[in-house]
Amino acid sequence: MIVSVGIDIIEVYRIRETISRTPRFVERVFTPAEREYCEAKGASAAQSYAARFAAKEAFLKALKTGWRGKITWHDIEVISGKDGVPTLKILGEAQKILENLGANQIHLSLSHTTEHAVAQVILERI
């Protein structure tokens, strides 16, 4: 049964400009593994960062909390799951809230172009 759905879209240039202006942004928002993955993309790193940013925002929308409480950016990590399919690893306060919702399965879809990145998260109870 679907518990909740969240979706987010962001313009890639916003992430690119933020990284350029505020280098600490990358460390504050993305885990070491996410940074390693994105930086390996070379010229398209901003697209990968934007997709991961959208995934974190979409997850929070599905969680129905936004950024309130003790949730941190690093509580939500985009990882490669089975067969390289992206999925979310949830820790800390976000994990507690997820458990309280009764969701035990997370579905993530990411897509990006040179201009936009979008992510959709579906929380399910199976």
Residue pairs with C-beta under 8 A, 6 or more apart in sequence:
1 124
1 125
1 126
2 122
2 123
2 124
3 62
3 101
3 102
3 103
3 123
3 124
3 125
4 62
4 63
4 64
4 101
4 103
4 122
4 123
5 62
5 120
5 121
5 122
5 123
6 57
6 58
6 59
6 60
6 61
6 62
6 63
6 120
6 121
6 123
7 58
7 61
7 118
7 119
7 120
7 121
8 54
8 55
8 57
8 58
8 61
8 118
8 119
9 54
9 116
9 117
9 118
10 50
10 53
10 54
10 57
10 116
10 117
10 118
11 50
11 115
11 116
12 46
12 47
12 50
12 112
12 113
12 114
12 115
12 116
12 117
13 46
13 115
14 50
15 46
15 49
15 50
15 53
15 117
16 46
16 50
18 25
19 25
19 26
19 46
19 49
26 35
26 49
27 35
28 73
29 53
29 56
29 73
30 38
30 49
30 52
30 73
31 74
31 77
33 77
33 79
34 49
34 52
34 77
34 78
37 48
37 80
38 45
38 48
38 49
38 52
39 45
41 47
41 48
44 114
47 112
47 113
47 114
47 117
48 112
50 112
50 116
50 117
51 78
51 110
51 111
51 112
51 117
51 118
51 119
52 78
52 110
53 117
54 110
54 117
54 118
54 119
55 76
55 78
55 86
55 88
55 108
55 110
55 119
55 121
56 73
56 76
56 78
57 119
58 108
58 119
58 120
58 121
59 76
59 88
59 90
59 94
59 106
59 108
59 121
60 66
60 67
60 71
60 76
60 94
61 121
62 121
62 122
62 123
63 94
63 97
63 98
63 101
63 123
64 101
65 71
65 97
69 93
69 97
70 92
70 93
71 92
71 93
71 94
71 97
72 92
72 93
74 91
74 92
75 90
75 91
75 92
75 93
75 94
75 95
76 88
76 89
76 90
76 91
76 94
77 88
77 89
77 90
77 91
78 86
78 87
78 88
78 89
78 108
78 110
79 86
79 87
79 88
79 89
80 86
80 87
81 87
86 108
86 110
87 106
87 108
88 106
88 108
88 121
90 98
90 106
98 106
98 123
101 123
102 125
103 123
103 124
103 125
104 124
104 125
104 126
105 123
105 124
105 125
105 126
106 121
106 122
106 123
106 124
107 121
107 122
107 123
107 124
108 119
108 120
108 121
109 119
109 120
110 117
110 118
110 119
111 117
111 118
111 119
112 118
